[in-house]
């Protein structure tokens, strides 16, 4: 791994923010002004890694042109103040084309989504990741979330100079700990907890260098306090903070993770950080879940302006 890639890998040792994509509640078009406001919020709160076109960004509901536009817009807004890791995916050719676009737009790296295919094999996934990684000049982070795919492919891919990180989203702690122990000795690849604050303390203890977060769009202070408490060895404080995040993350996990994005958007809307609506196949929250979001926010001491996501804040 070159010095440049090692530097980028080192910068992943933190919280990776996955921003939402704000959609207008009627037209479902992207609200670019709201996206800009939300990215500025993340930067002002000290986030150093921003991942446009992640799953919390509703990547799979974006057209390719929208994905390109979002990557370019985020790079422009960030303007070198944080690492921009652009999500790419779909077919091998499409992932490469998106990666080349991200590269030309000025992204620092790409995050390669795990290929969505009903008949994937470990060797096939290895080939997919390897082909995309080697086709781009900028470094790559892998998004690994299928428990049926062997971790052995990650150990092989970790030998590639342009791989700088693995976002690991399989909640099997003994398996992840073994992966950490088996990583090639000279690899600078950073292993990142890909399942947010609920799982972060466990993955960090097992050897992760950081974690991804959707919560940072709402209450980044909690996320940073959790990471800092772990790093300082203050386990009592870490678990106290963790307990505050769990109800939010549990609500996101409801309906087989169907609530993952919409809970974040609802929370943002309720505190006045416009996130808009979700696109199909994600439903709006029902009244019961909206009320639970409100109760969680109030428990954190965050003032809630309203419930629902159909009214755009007047500040826009």
Secondary structure in CASP SS format (residue, H / E / C, confidence):
PFRMAT SS
TARGET T0000
AUTHOR 0000-0000-0000
METHOD secondary structure of the structure
MODEL  1
X C 1.00
X C 1.00
X H 1.00
X H 1.00
X H 1.00
X H 1.00
X H 1.00
X H 1.00
X H 1.00
X H 1.00
X H 1.00
X C 1.00
X C 1.00
X C 1.00
X E 1.00
X E 1.00
X E 1.00
X C 1.00
X C 1.00
X C 1.00
X C 1.00
X C 1.00
X E 1.00
X C 1.00
X C 1.00
X C 1.00
X C 1.00
X C 1.00
X C 1.00
X E 1.00
X C 1.00
X H 1.00
X H 1.00
X H 1.00
X H 1.00
X H 1.00
X H 1.00
X H 1.00
X H 1.00
X H 1.00
X H 1.00
X H 1.00
X H 1.00
X H 1.00
X C 1.00
X C 1.00
X C 1.00
X C 1.00
X E 1.00
X E 1.00
X C 1.00
X C 1.00
X C 1.00
X C 1.00
X C 1.00
X C 1.00
X C 1.00
X C 1.00
X H 1.00
X H 1.00
X H 1.00
X C 1.00
X C 1.00
X H 1.00
X H 1.00
X H 1.00
X H 1.00
X H 1.00
X H 1.00
X H 1.00
X H 1.00
X H 1.00
X H 1.00
X H 1.00
X H 1.00
X H 1.00
X H 1.00
X H 1.00
X C 1.00
X C 1.00
X C 1.00
X C 1.00
X E 1.00
X E 1.00
X E 1.00
X E 1.00
X E 1.00
X E 1.00
X C 1.00
X C 1.00
X C 1.00
X H 1.00
X H 1.00
X H 1.00
X H 1.00
X H 1.00
X H 1.00
X H 1.00
X H 1.00
X H 1.00
X H 1.00
X H 1.00
X H 1.00
X H 1.00
X H 1.00
X C 1.00
X C 1.00
X C 1.00
X E 1.00
X E 1.00
X E 1.00
X E 1.00
X C 1.00
X C 1.00
X C 1.00
X C 1.00
X C 1.00
X C 1.00
X C 1.00
X C 1.00
X C 1.00
X H 1.00
X H 1.00
X H 1.00
X H 1.00
X H 1.00
X H 1.00
X H 1.00
X H 1.00
X H 1.00
X H 1.00
X H 1.00
X H 1.00
X H 1.00
X H 1.00
X C 1.00
X C 1.00
X C 1.00
X E 1.00
X E 1.00
X E 1.00
X E 1.00
X E 1.00
X E 1.00
X C 1.00
X C 1.00
X C 1.00
X C 1.00
X C 1.00
X C 1.00
X C 1.00
X H 1.00
X H 1.00
X H 1.00
X H 1.00
X H 1.00
X H 1.00
X C 1.00
X C 1.00
X C 1.00
X C 1.00
X C 1.00
X E 1.00
X E 1.00
X E 1.00
X E 1.00
X E 1.00
X E 1.00
X C 1.00
X C 1.00
X C 1.00
X C 1.00
X H 1.00
X H 1.00
X H 1.00
X H 1.00
X H 1.00
X H 1.00
X H 1.00
X H 1.00
X H 1.00
X H 1.00
X C 1.00
X C 1.00
X C 1.00
X C 1.00
X C 1.00
X C 1.00
X C 1.00
X E 1.00
X E 1.00
X E 1.00
X E 1.00
X C 1.00
X C 1.00
X H 1.00
X H 1.00
X H 1.00
X H 1.00
X H 1.00
X H 1.00
X H 1.00
X H 1.00
X H 1.00
X H 1.00
X H 1.00
X C 1.00
X C 1.00
X C 1.00
X E 1.00
X E 1.00
X E 1.00
X E 1.00
X C 1.00
X C 1.00
X H 1.00
X H 1.00
X H 1.00
X H 1.00
X H 1.00
X H 1.00
X H 1.00
X H 1.00
X H 1.00
X H 1.00
X H 1.00
X H 1.00
X H 1.00
X H 1.00
X H 1.00
X H 1.00
X C 1.00
X C 1.00
X C 1.00
X H 1.00
X H 1.00
X H 1.00
X H 1.00
X H 1.00
X H 1.00
X H 1.00
X H 1.00
X H 1.00
X H 1.00
X H 1.00
X H 1.00
X H 1.00
X H 1.00
X H 1.00
X H 1.00
X H 1.00
X H 1.00
X H 1.00
X H 1.00
X H 1.00
X H 1.00
X H 1.00
X C 1.00
X C 1.00
X H 1.00
X H 1.00
X H 1.00
X H 1.00
X H 1.00
X H 1.00
X H 1.00
X H 1.00
X H 1.00
X H 1.00
X H 1.00
X C 1.00
X C 1.00
X C 1.00
X C 1.00
X C 1.00
X E 1.00
X E 1.00
X C 1.00
X C 1.00
X C 1.00
X C 1.00
X C 1.00
X C 1.00
X C 1.00
X C 1.00
X C 1.00
X H 1.00
X H 1.00
X H 1.00
X H 1.00
X H 1.00
X H 1.00
X H 1.00
X H 1.00
X H 1.00
X H 1.00
X H 1.00
X H 1.00
X H 1.00
X C 1.00
X C 1.00
X C 1.00
X C 1.00
X C 1.00
X C 1.00
X C 1.00
X C 1.00
X C 1.00
X C 1.00
X C 1.00
X C 1.00
X C 1.00
X C 1.00
X C 1.00
X C 1.00
X C 1.00
END
